[in-house]
């Protein structure tokens, strides 16, 4: 992980003081005193990670090695208020704890990866856009969780949480810089460069999605407006004269994935939107120069044409494309944000500068 010795010693001391690591022997000598070898405690201590997105919630219980022991997923609907969703999260966390016969003092913390803008210090969602039900301003997620369980809670942008776990333990391990991009209802992005999360104002995650681009029509629009899931759905329903659908992560497959594969109009639209996305991605890469780009989200994971056309356009139009490693879904696939949220807890316990 390219840590300085002082940083490593500080992290090891913090873990040792919390009894999270155990020494199990000595390493072979390289000429000096033999070094002690350590491992993370496997059993008896747990982490909880919550991926709170615009249309779904994914909750994972992991051990300290981030092995997933339990997963709970539920979807948000148009009548789901912030209060109702938070109550559902609390209920499901409580159910997981009871089912596994875990006491609260065995849970190191609860991490929440969600949609910005955020007040991370106080754990408040400030004014996120795109939720199906209004009233998501000033939602005190951290306070609700800590009051219910008396367990420390840490909150961050969900894309940042995903980038964190991929950088430390996944595709980005031992790389200088990585970008994580989630392509769904919105375009959510995060970058870690030289071991530090590149943070935006109020921890927003739309740096790529809100990037403006000029279209052939002469108009200007954002990358998200012309290439995200909503843009694809809208174009397909118009082209095929389908009834308008209320877009969420449950039913988009009915409109796109399950259409006949030979439908050339749909293929053309998907490829067109992927090319728009790749143009934004090229500009994003020119600015931040990542070594690794992880593409995830429903557009990438479920629409192979979208992913392949994006890569094709990127490699055809970016001079330095060969210096960048692409990954579809990363090491943790659909659980990346939730597991990354659990990793937030470990990072705070280690007092790592990365967060």
N, C-alpha and C positions, 0 to 999 in steps of 0.2 A: 504493500500500500504506500510505499515511499514516505514513511513517516520519519521525522527527525527523532533522534534518540530521546531528546528531552520530552517531545510530545508523547512518544511511546511510553516512557517511564511515568508520565503524569496520568495517562489513560490506565495503565496497569495498576497504579496505586489506587486510583478511584474504584476500579473493579474489585481489587483485593479488599479494600476497606468495606465494601458492600457484600463480601463473601460470594461474589459471582464467578470467581475463577478458582481453580485448584491446581496446585503443582503436582506433577506426577513423575518427576524424574529429572535427569540432567541430560543436556545435549552433549554430543561429542565435542571434545576440546579442539579448538582451531589454533592453539598455541598458548592461550592464557587460561584463566580460570573457567571451569565448565559453567555454561549458562543453565539456569533452571528452565524447564519447559512447563507451560501452563495450558489448561484447556478450560473452556466455558462449562459451567455446571449444566448437565444434561437434563436433570429431572428436579421437580420440586419448585421451580420458579418459572413464571410465565410472563408473556407479553400479549397485549391485545392491540390490534390495529384496526382502524375503521376508515374505510374509503367512503366518504360522504360526497357523492357526485350529484349532478342535477337531476338525474333520472333513476338512480339506484343507490343502494347502500350495500357494501360488502364488509363483513366483520370477520376477522380471523383471530384465532387463538394460536399462539406459537410458543415453542420453548425458546431458550436463550440463543439457540443456534438458528432461529427463524424457520424451523421446520413447522409446517402448518399442521395443527392437531384438530382443528375444527373450523368450519366455514359456515357463515349464515349470510344469505343474500336476499334482499327484498327490493321491490321497485317502488318508485314514487309516482303518484298519480295526480291529476289536476286538482283534486280537492284536499291534498295532503298539506296541511299547514306545517310551519317550522316546528311548532309545539308538538304536533302529532308525530312527526318524523323523529324528533329527539326522544320522545317517550318510547317509540318503537325501538330505537337503538338501545336505550337503557334497559328495556324489557328483555331484549335478545342477549345483551351482555350478561344480565342477571341469570338468564336461563342457561347460558353456556357455563357460567361459574357453578351453578347448582348441578348441572348434568355431569360435570367433571369432578365434582366434590372438591372444589378448590376454595381455600379461604382467601380473603382479600389481601392478607399479608404475604401471600405467595405470588401475587401479581405485582410485578415491578412497576408497571405503569400502563396507561392507555394512550395510544397515539391516534390522532385524527388527521387525515389528509383530506382537505376539502377545497372548495372554490373560493378564490379571493374576490375582492380585497379583504385583508385580515388585519386584526390587531393581535399579533402572535403572543405578545407578552401577557395579554389578558384573555386570550383564547376566544376572541369574538369575531364572528363573520359580520363584516361591516355592511356591505350592500351588494351581494352577489347577483349577477344577472342570469336569466335563463331557467330558473326553477319553475316548475309547472304551476305553483301556487304563490301568489304574492305574499309579502310580509316576512321576507328572509333578512331584513336589515337588522343589525345589532343583535344577533343571536349569540348568547353567551354559552357556547358549547362546553368550554372548559369548566365553567362554574357548575353547570348542570351535572356533568359527569362526576366531578370531585365531590359535590354535595351528596350525590347518591351513593357513591362507593367508598369515599375517603381514600381514593387511590390517585396518585399524581397523573395529570393529563397534560399532554403536549399537543399543540395544534400547528399545522403548517399547510401551505399550499400542497395539494395532492400530487401535482407534477414534481414538485421539489422532493417530496417523500419518495416517489418512484425513482427519481434520479439518484437520490442518496443511497438506496439499497443496491441499485445496479452498479454504482460507482464503488461501493465498499465490498460487495459480495457477488456481483453478477458480471454482465458483459463488459462493464467499464472498469473492472478491477485491474489495477496497475496501468491504467491509461491516464494521460495528462488531463484530458477534458472530455466530457460526454454531454450529449443533449438527449433528453427524453421528451417525446412529443406524442400526445394522446389525441387521436383524430376521431371525434364523435359528434355530439351535438355542438360542441365548440372545439376549437383547436387550442389545446392546453400544452404549454411548453415549459421546460426547465433546463438549466445548464449548470454544470459544475466544472469549474476551470481552476486548475492548479490547487485542487483540494478545497475549494470554497464555492458555496452556492452563489451564483450570480443573481442577486435579489433585485426585484423591481419595486417600484413605489407601492407601498401597502401590500406587498407580496401578491400582486396580481400574477396570473399565469397566461396572459393573453398577448405577450410580446410578439409572438409570431402571428397569432390569429388576428390581431388588430393592425398588422402591417398593411398599408395601402398599396394597391397596384393598379396600373392603368390597363384597361381592357381594350380589345379591338374596336369596340363601339365608341371609344373616346371617353367613356365614363371611368370614374375611379371608385374602387370598392375595396373592402378589406379581404384578406386571405380567407378568413372564416366565412364571410358572407358568400363567397363564390366557390368554396371547395369543401366545406364541412358537410356533415350528414344532412342537415336541413336543406342545403343547396342541392344536393343530389336528389333527395326525395322530391323536392318541389319541381325540379326539372323533369324527373321521370313521370310524376303524376300528370304534369301538363302535357308531356309528349304522348302519353298513352290514354289521356282523357279518363284517368282513374278518379274515383271519389277521393276527396281530400281526407287524409287520416291525421289523427292527433298523434304527433311524433313522440315516441319514446323508445327506450332500448329494448322493449319487449316486442313491439310490432313492426320495427323497420324491416325485419327479414321478410315479412309477408309482402312488402313492396319491392324489395330489391333481390334478395338472395333466392327467393322461390319463384321468380319470374323465369320463363323458359330461357335456357342458356343461349339459344340461337337468336334471341331478340337483339338485333343489331342496333336498334335505336337506344336501348338501355346501355349496351356496351359502349356506344359512342359517347353518351352522356357521362358515364363513369370515367372513361379515359380523359375526357375533356376536363372534368373537375380535378382529376389527378394531376394533369399538366398544370393547371392553375396553382394547385398546392405546391408542386415542385418548384415553381418560380419563386414563391415565397420562401421555400426551404433553401433555395440557392442563395438568396439575399441574406437569410438568417445565418447560413454557414459562412458567407463572406465576412460578416460582422464578428462572429464568435469563434470560427475555426475549430470546431470540435473534432476529436479523433474518432469518436463513435456517435452514431445517431440511432437511437432506439425508437422505432415507430410502433405505436400500439393503438388501441381503441377499435371500435366496431368497424369503421371503414377499412382499416388495415387488416384486422384479424379475420374478417368475414367476406371481404370482397377482394379476391386475389387480383382481379384486373386492375383495381385501383392501386394496389401496392406495386405491382409490376410496372404499370405505366408511369407511376411516380419515379421509380428507380431509373427507368429507361430515359425519361426526360431529364432527370438530374444528371446522369452520366453523360448524356449527349450535349448538355449545355453548360456544365460547370468544369472549368479547366482543371481544377484540383480535386475532382470527384474521387479519383483513385486513391487519395490519401485518407479517405473516410471509410470506416467500417460501418455497414448497416446491419441492424438486427430487427427482425420482425417479432415484437412482443417481449424481447429481452429474456433474461434467465427465469423470470418469475411469471411470465405470461399474464393471464387475466387477473392474477392476484398481486401484481406489482405495487399498486398504490396502497393496498391494505397492508401488505408485508412491509413496504417502505414506512408506513405509519408506525408499525411496531418497531422498526429500526430507529425511528426518531427517539423512542424511549431509551434504547441502548446508547445512542449518541449523547443524550443528555446525561446519562449515568457515567459515561466515560469523559464527560466534559470536553467533547471533541469540538475543535474550532470550526469544523465543516458546517455545522448548523448555525 
